[in-house]
Amino acid sequence: MKIDLETYREIVENSADAIMILVDLKIVFANKTALQIYGADKPEDMIGRDALSIGLLTRVEHGRTQELEMKRISGDLSHGIFEFPATMKDGRKAVFEASISNIPFNDKIGALCIIRDITQRKDSENRLNSLHESTALLGQAATREQAVDIVLDTIQSIFGKNYAAIGFVEDNRLIFRKGLGKNFYTELPLDGPGITIRAVKTGKTQVVNDLTKDPDYVDGRLSDAKSLSELDVPVLVDDVPVALITIEEEKPDSFSVEEVQLVEILANHFASALERIRHHSDLMKMREDHIIELVGGMDKICLRVQEDLKGPLGTIRNSSFIIRHNPELSKEVVDNIDNSVELMTNTLEEMKEITSPTKPEKAITDIFAVLQGALDITYIPRKIKLVNESENGFLAINVDKEKIQRVFFNVITNAVEAMPDGGTLHISHETQDMFVEFKIKDTGPGIPPDVMDRIYDPFYSMKPKSLGLGLSFCKLAVESTGGKISIDSKVGEGTTVSISLPK
């Protein structure tokens, strides 16, 4: 379909972009939008005037425009798209995009200028850039307080808002830690009224354009000014509200769709920062707990060395006294000295084995003699009845004698200590094709199920003065020789430790 000249004229006159034709920087044509931008009532107010004299361009832009015009006239510039800032008649700052191309006009080369107001687009770009900078800052925030300050600064600088607050969900309350403007509410119950509470409960953004029409609105301002618009954006971590960004304005319909979206983006970055800070805090707490545990472990080591070596050292001291004053009895006490030295050596070796495990030094050994050796150095009170079904016999197997004897000693000692008021210590064995299994059973109180899960953990013990390395050592020693150890316990009935060793 052919379009006539009048139709073209209507299109140009009613274009959303300002359209002007300049000849030697003089305006020779301006459409309706151009008149609106320049604040003119009729075309005659602009036609014939110098384009640089009507007040939109800054002095810097005057020089730039003249330079572009000279290039256009000389033929060095036939078309181009340029941006320039301007000050409107009402004082509003704006940014325009001008598309300039050469056209013939009354035997001259004129400039067809299509001018578009891109202020909103530039504001959006600037906001996005500023939001990106805020995101980078949030990524570096070390504390929750720093993150809150960054969010509030962003709300004030990017959106120009002066009444906002950050609330955190704590103990069925919304606690406001900091904000812009004065607010006499420091907390709100989550089971009470409020648009902010509604945002937390639903986990969805609340945009209220007229607060006078919302029955949930709670006025918290200390000033005489009244809010008429409110924006509440929940801060979600794993879809659970942990905080809230609330912004209020004194005019209705104050929040554009773009602003709502940008605040939601800010809330997402805020949530990521809070989760990262929480995770870092938890990690630091774990490290602190670990250091405390290590220090506690060192304290236990000192106590264990003191307790474990106190007995043998006392025996050696007593034996030395006897030999010094009764030399004729030296033969009778030498065995006591040897046993005490062996016990001390084994204790130190056990602690070394936990921190720096060594390969077992296997040799063909009578396992029943190893068990008896452990019993010989174990103190068993008279009120505990010993039933040893493995007292007699001979079975040579390939094991590390020192480690396995220490295993028997630890297990038997644990059984004895589990029966402070007396009981029965029962030792038995069973030979199989590939293994010999020893069972050491006590009639003590048994081990609670929650303790069983940690029974082999280093430094874990229910006995105050115990280092908590005994069973850890036993497990390492038995498994290193190809065997296995297991514990069966019933509260109120006793505990049975089974030690299987390869034949």
ChimeraX attribute file (.defattr): number of C-alpha atoms within 10 A of each C-alpha:
attribute: neighborCount
match mode: 1-to-1
recipient: residues
	/A:1	3
	/A:2	5
	/A:3	7
	/A:4	8
	/A:5	9
	/A:6	9
	/A:7	11
	/A:8	10
	/A:9	12
	/A:10	11
	/A:11	12
	/A:12	18
	/A:13	17
	/A:14	13
	/A:15	15
	/A:16	15
	/A:17	20
	/A:18	23
	/A:19	23
	/A:20	23
	/A:21	22
	/A:22	25
	/A:23	23
	/A:24	17
	/A:25	19
	/A:26	18
	/A:27	20
	/A:28	21
	/A:29	18
	/A:30	21
	/A:31	22
	/A:32	20
	/A:33	21
	/A:34	23
	/A:35	19
	/A:36	12
	/A:37	16
	/A:38	16
	/A:39	16
	/A:40	15
	/A:41	11
	/A:42	13
	/A:43	16
	/A:44	13
	/A:45	13
	/A:46	21
	/A:47	17
	/A:48	15
	/A:49	15
	/A:50	15
	/A:51	21
	/A:52	18
	/A:53	11
	/A:54	14
	/A:55	13
	/A:56	21
	/A:57	19
	/A:58	14
	/A:59	11
	/A:60	10
	/A:61	16
	/A:62	15
	/A:63	13
	/A:64	13
	/A:65	18
	/A:66	14
	/A:67	11
	/A:68	17
	/A:69	20
	/A:70	14
	/A:71	13
	/A:72	21
	/A:73	17
	/A:74	10
	/A:75	12
	/A:76	11
	/A:77	15
	/A:78	15
	/A:79	16
	/A:80	13
	/A:81	12
	/A:82	13
	/A:83	15
	/A:84	17
	/A:85	18
	/A:86	18
	/A:87	14
	/A:88	16
	/A:89	13
	/A:90	7
	/A:91	8
	/A:92	8
	/A:93	12
	/A:94	17
	/A:95	19
	/A:96	16
	/A:97	18
	/A:98	21
	/A:99	17
	/A:100	24
	/A:101	18
	/A:102	21
	/A:103	16
	/A:104	11
	/A:105	14
	/A:106	8
	/A:107	6
	/A:108	12
	/A:109	18
	/A:110	23
	/A:111	27
	/A:112	21
	/A:113	23
	/A:114	18
	/A:115	22
	/A:116	19
	/A:117	18
	/A:118	17
	/A:119	16
	/A:120	11
	/A:121	11
	/A:122	14
	/A:123	14
	/A:124	16
	/A:125	12
	/A:126	13
	/A:127	18
	/A:128	15
	/A:129	13
	/A:130	15
	/A:131	22
	/A:132	14
	/A:133	13
	/A:134	21
	/A:135	22
	/A:136	12
	/A:137	16
	/A:138	27
	/A:139	17
	/A:140	14
	/A:141	19
	/A:142	17
	/A:143	16
	/A:144	17
	/A:145	12
	/A:146	13
	/A:147	23
	/A:148	23
	/A:149	16
	/A:150	18
	/A:151	25
	/A:152	21
	/A:153	18
	/A:154	21
	/A:155	23
	/A:156	15
	/A:157	14
	/A:158	20
	/A:159	14
	/A:160	10
	/A:161	17
	/A:162	18
	/A:163	21
	/A:164	22
	/A:165	23
	/A:166	24
	/A:167	24
	/A:168	19
	/A:169	20
	/A:170	13
	/A:171	9
	/A:172	10
	/A:173	16
	/A:174	22
	/A:175	20
	/A:176	19
	/A:177	13
	/A:178	17
	/A:179	21
	/A:180	16
	/A:181	13
	/A:182	15
	/A:183	17
	/A:184	10
	/A:185	13
	/A:186	12
	/A:187	15
	/A:188	19
	/A:189	15
	/A:190	19
	/A:191	11
	/A:192	10
	/A:193	14
	/A:194	18
	/A:195	22
	/A:196	26
	/A:197	23
	/A:198	20
	/A:199	22
	/A:200	26
	/A:201	14
	/A:202	12
	/A:203	18
	/A:204	15
	/A:205	23
	/A:206	19
	/A:207	21
	/A:208	21
	/A:209	18
	/A:210	16
	/A:211	24
	/A:212	13
	/A:213	10
	/A:214	12
	/A:215	10
	/A:216	15
	/A:217	19
	/A:218	14
	/A:219	13
	/A:220	13
	/A:221	16
	/A:222	12
	/A:223	10
	/A:224	6
	/A:225	9
	/A:226	15
	/A:227	20
	/A:228	19
	/A:229	20
	/A:230	26
	/A:231	23
	/A:232	27
	/A:233	28
	/A:234	31
	/A:235	31
	/A:236	21
	/A:237	15
	/A:238	9
	/A:239	9
	/A:240	13
	/A:241	20
	/A:242	20
	/A:243	24
	/A:244	28
	/A:245	28
	/A:246	22
	/A:247	24
	/A:248	23
	/A:249	21
	/A:250	15
	/A:251	15
	/A:252	16
	/A:253	15
	/A:254	17
	/A:255	20
	/A:256	10
	/A:257	8
	/A:258	10
	/A:259	16
	/A:260	17
	/A:261	14
	/A:262	19
	/A:263	23
	/A:264	18
	/A:265	16
	/A:266	23
	/A:267	20
	/A:268	18
	/A:269	22
	/A:270	27
	/A:271	23
	/A:272	18
	/A:273	23
	/A:274	26
	/A:275	17
	/A:276	19
	/A:277	20
	/A:278	15
	/A:279	12
	/A:280	14
	/A:281	14
	/A:282	12
	/A:283	12
	/A:284	12
	/A:285	12
	/A:286	12
	/A:287	12
	/A:288	12
	/A:289	12
	/A:290	12
	/A:291	12
	/A:292	12
	/A:293	13
	/A:294	13
	/A:295	12
	/A:296	14
	/A:297	18
	/A:298	14
	/A:299	14
	/A:300	20
	/A:301	19
	/A:302	14
	/A:303	16
	/A:304	19
	/A:305	17
	/A:306	13
	/A:307	14
	/A:308	16
	/A:309	19
	/A:310	12
	/A:311	14
	/A:312	21
	/A:313	17
	/A:314	13
	/A:315	18
	/A:316	19
	/A:317	13
	/A:318	15
	/A:319	21
	/A:320	17
	/A:321	12
	/A:322	16
	/A:323	17
	/A:324	12
	/A:325	11
	/A:326	11
	/A:327	11
	/A:328	10
	/A:329	13
	/A:330	15
	/A:331	10
	/A:332	12
	/A:333	16
	/A:334	15
	/A:335	12
	/A:336	17
	/A:337	20
	/A:338	12
	/A:339	17
	/A:340	20
	/A:341	17
	/A:342	14
	/A:343	22
	/A:344	18
	/A:345	13
	/A:346	17
	/A:347	18
	/A:348	13
	/A:349	17
	/A:350	23
	/A:351	19
	/A:352	13
	/A:353	18
	/A:354	17
	/A:355	10
	/A:356	9
	/A:357	15
	/A:358	12
	/A:359	10
	/A:360	16
	/A:361	12
	/A:362	14
	/A:363	12
	/A:364	13
	/A:365	16
	/A:366	16
	/A:367	22
	/A:368	18
	/A:369	19
	/A:370	19
	/A:371	22
	/A:372	18
	/A:373	16
	/A:374	22
	/A:375	16
	/A:376	12
	/A:377	16
	/A:378	16
	/A:379	11
	/A:380	17
	/A:381	14
	/A:382	9
	/A:383	12
	/A:384	17
	/A:385	14
	/A:386	16
	/A:387	14
	/A:388	14
	/A:389	11
	/A:390	18
	/A:391	13
	/A:392	9
	/A:393	10
	/A:394	12
	/A:395	13
	/A:396	13
	/A:397	19
	/A:398	16
	/A:399	25
	/A:400	19
	/A:401	21
	/A:402	19
	/A:403	25
	/A:404	22
	/A:405	20
	/A:406	24
	/A:407	25
	/A:408	22
	/A:409	26
	/A:410	19
	/A:411	21
	/A:412	25
	/A:413	18
	/A:414	15
	/A:415	26
	/A:416	25
	/A:417	16
	/A:418	20
	/A:419	19
	/A:420	12
	/A:421	11
	/A:422	17
	/A:423	19
	/A:424	18
	/A:425	21
	/A:426	19
	/A:427	20
	/A:428	15
	/A:429	17
	/A:430	11
	/A:431	14
	/A:432	11
	/A:433	7
	/A:434	10
	/A:435	17
	/A:436	18
	/A:437	20
	/A:438	21
	/A:439	18
	/A:440	22
	/A:441	24
	/A:442	28
	/A:443	21
	/A:444	24
	/A:445	15
	/A:446	18
	/A:447	20
	/A:448	12
	/A:449	12
	/A:450	8
	/A:451	12
	/A:452	13
	/A:453	9
	/A:454	12
	/A:455	20
	/A:456	19
	/A:457	15
	/A:458	17
	/A:459	20
	/A:460	20
	/A:461	18
	/A:462	11
	/A:463	11
	/A:464	10
	/A:465	15
	/A:466	18
	/A:467	24
	/A:468	22
	/A:469	24
	/A:470	27
	/A:471	20
	/A:472	20
	/A:473	26
	/A:474	26
	/A:475	17
	/A:476	20
	/A:477	28
	/A:478	22
	/A:479	15
	/A:480	17
	/A:481	19
	/A:482	13
	/A:483	19
	/A:484	19
	/A:485	19
	/A:486	11
	/A:487	15
	/A:488	13
	/A:489	19
	/A:490	15
	/A:491	12
	/A:492	12
	/A:493	13
	/A:494	20
	/A:495	21
	/A:496	23
	/A:497	19
	/A:498	19
	/A:499	25
	/A:500	23
	/A:501	23
	/A:502	18
	/A:503	19
